[in-house]
Amino acid sequence: MYEFVESGSIVDMVIALVLIEGVALVALRSIIGRGPGRLDIICNLAAGLALMMALRDALAEKSMAAIALWLTLSLVAHLLDLWLRWRSALSPGVKKEG
């Protein structure tokens, strides 16, 4: 079990589950016509996936540059996700809290 975690294989398994989740969420939205948009789902999951890739590289003792790249990509996806949420919350016809 220790080698499964140390090698990063556990992270690969979680990444596969997150990808399945993304496909399921996009399919569900297509079927019922409600819920977050595709870009919202992609940005949210991309931020988490990039963090998982950084963890995987850290467990595999990859270079700090590779880890920093994944962390930077996670930040960009997170900021895009926040921007999309704010833009959606401020759209006309949507009640604003406050």
N, C-alpha and C positions, 0 to 999 in steps of 0.2 A: 504494500500500500504506500509506503514511504517513497519508493521509486516512482510510483504512479503520479504522486503529487510533485516530487522534486523534478521530474522530467518535463513537467508542464502538460502531460497528457490529460490531467483532470481539467485543465483550462480548455484544451481542445474539445473535450466533451461538452463543457458548458457553452462554448462558442457555437457548437453544432445545435444545441438546444435553443439558443438565442436566435439563430438563423431560422430554425423551424418556427419559432414564435413570430418572427417578422413576417414570414410567408403566410402564416395562419391569420395574423392581424390584417394584412392587406387583403387576403381572400375574404375574410369576414366582412370587412368594410365594403368590398365589391358586392357581396351578397345582400347585406342588409341596408346598405346605403347610408350608414351613420357611423360615427366614431371619428377618430383622428384621421387626417389625410395621409396619403402615402409618404409625402415628404416629411411630415411630422414624425411618423413611425420610423422612417429611415434615419433621420437625424438623432432621434432619441436612442435608438439601438446602436447607431454608429459610435456615439460617445462611449457607451458601455463596452462595446466590442473593442474599441481602441485601448481602453483601460485594461481589458483582459489580455490583449496582445502585449501590452507593456508588462503585465504580471508574468505572462508566459516567457517573455524574453529575460526578465529578471531571474526567474527560476532556472532558466537554462544558462544563466550567466553570460548573456550576450552583451554587446558593447553598450556603454552608457548612451552613445549617440542613437542607437536603435530604440532604446527605451524612451529617450527624450523625444524622438520623432513620434512614437505612439502617443505619448502624453500630450504633445502639441496637437496632434490630430484629434484627440479626444476633446481638448479645449475648444478647438474650432467647431467641432460638431455640437458641443454643448452650447456654445454661444449662438450658433445658428438655430438650434432648438429653442433657446430662450427668445430670440428675435421673432421666430415664427409664432410662439405663444403670445408674446406681447402684441404683435400685429393683429393676431386673431382676436385678442381680448379688446382691442381698441377699434375694431371694425364697427361701422355704422350698424345700428339695429341691435347691437349687443349691449346689455345693461352693464354699466361699470359699477364696481363696488366702491364704496367710499363715501 
